[in-house]
């Protein structure tokens, strides 16, 4: 047995105990070819024998077969002593005194609890998929990485075989430490998934009892600005409503930046609101144009028409496949990123000459599934339920003598679905199923109205207005009335509601209160 101070250790004896037996025979042959003595548990030994690889039975070291239906196989000093014995003369002497064999390599993977839990959540029988012996062996080998190499992932087999060949049957200290690190990460993830299955969220909440952040393997170009670095993390929750990753596949262009992802999240969340073909044009994580259409191409054309200035360098998302017919609608428009649940090959070929355009396949989130979003403040992560509450027709309470037409009521509902995704203070002007002006991110509501009116221009005449919060003063209503707005939907609740309603009456505006706001900071 080599000393830890030597840096490398010769691999003379290996213990193999795996549930996933893929690729094992080839790795075992490579070990045997170097004269490594192989020992294996019953199932693993049988699989090796069928592949023509000879190994010795672990039962010879333990004196027991599989106890309690296989629950106890390797939990025995005859095995664990050979894995945990420390490097150096004292460890060697105790091994000899106790008649134990030292293992230099432990190859183990676990019962597939994650897969079975995903297929049968809540099944009491999942307890039998919880690995104990394998996890114990892995932890023991990883702890003793000064002289033992712990292997828990079959993807590591080729590199280890290559290093053994290159280094004359030895593994370096750096390799053993890296293997130990990956082993403890694997054990942690495995135990965490079991804990998630057993956990219950606190009474009265659907928030996860525990939340973990795992760095994504996809490298981000930069943060909000090129001089800021950034990384992407996947959130994993335990208890009910565990977070799920959003499928995303880049088909064309560079990797996505920090701001790309923020814009994309907003754009996909908007188009998820609508059952018909809809396109959302987003800049700086706020909508600058949204429209529905009979076809995706029509939706793109109408959405882009909202603000020909602000759309420069935009992100566009669709809730339908991006087809070749829609390519022509992008003519003369600088689009930074385009996303759709699927992209037709002809459409992808049609935008190939746009060198800076990034194209991704990404499906809009499902509105019927729980979602969370987080931000940081004062060194803390703030997690909130994503706003998916839908406006019911009976929640639109008329507060003026003027009433909106059925078409205007539909436009109000459309505007409400859009304004909830704009940065507060925000208002949306809409006609039919398309926006004509959006004012967002303003310090006062009247400024938001004035911005939306300015963007809409002549199109404001006859439009409807949706506001994410109440009007604190009548000035916003007066600005809307002068612009030609015919109907307003807002939460209400201001102490000056009587003045606001009176202003709407003077301009002949139909006004409805919802009773609840939709701020987005």
Buried (B, 14 or more C-beta within 10 A) or exposed (E): BBBBEEEBBBBBBBBBBBBEBEBBBBBBBBBBEBEBBBBBBBBBBEBBEEEEBEBBEBBEBBEBEEEEEBEBBBBBEBBBBBBBBBBBEEBBEEBEEEEBBBBBBBBBBBBBBBEBBEEEEEEEEBEBBBBBBBBBBBBBBBBBBBBBBBBBBBEBBEEBBEBBEEBEBBBBBEBBBBBBEBBBBBBEBBEBBBEBBEBEBEEEEEBBBBBBEEEEEEEBBEBEEEEEEBEBEBBBBBBBBBBBEBEBEBBBBEEBBBBBBBBBBBBBBBBBBBEEBBBBBBBBBBBBBBBBBEEBBBBBBBBBBBBEEBBEBBBBBBBBBBBBBBBEBBEEBEBBBBBBBEBBEEBBEBBEEBEEBBBBBBBBBEEEEBBBBEEEEEEEEEBEBEEBEEBEEEEBEEBBEBEBEEEBBBBBBBBBBBBBBBBBBBBBBBBBBBBBBBBBBBEEBBBBBBBBBEBBEEBBEBBBBBBBBBBBBBBBBBBBBEBBBBBBBBBBBBEBBEBBBEBBBEBEBBBBBBEEBBEBE
